[in-house]
Amino acid sequence: MALSAITPTAGSELNDPAPATAPINQARWRNRIRATGTVRALRVQETQTGSSLGCEIGDEAGSLLLVFPGRRRIPGMELGARVLVEGMVGRWRRQLAILNPYYELVGE
């Protein structure tokens, strides 16, 4: 394929725009979600098999738990930080959560 075949033409974009985000209260078990929220709580849980970082994010509509197995901290992930997350919603200790979500730290 020639390089000119994949270059954008005038008035078009090479990449599609990012999908829209949903309010956190629309998170449903076994469904993907893309949401933006503020870090409300961080907690490291130690077990016999290792540690995991639990991060609760929220918006005006609700909250959601993010779990990062094997991690004790993530640089930039701190209370009050804004984060965009995407992943499959499951259950973690009887709570809706995303394990190993795709995440981006975003500005105000």
Helices and strands as residue ranges (DSSP letters): G 3-5, G 24-26, E 32-47, E 50-59, E 62-69, E 82-92, E 95-99, E 102-106
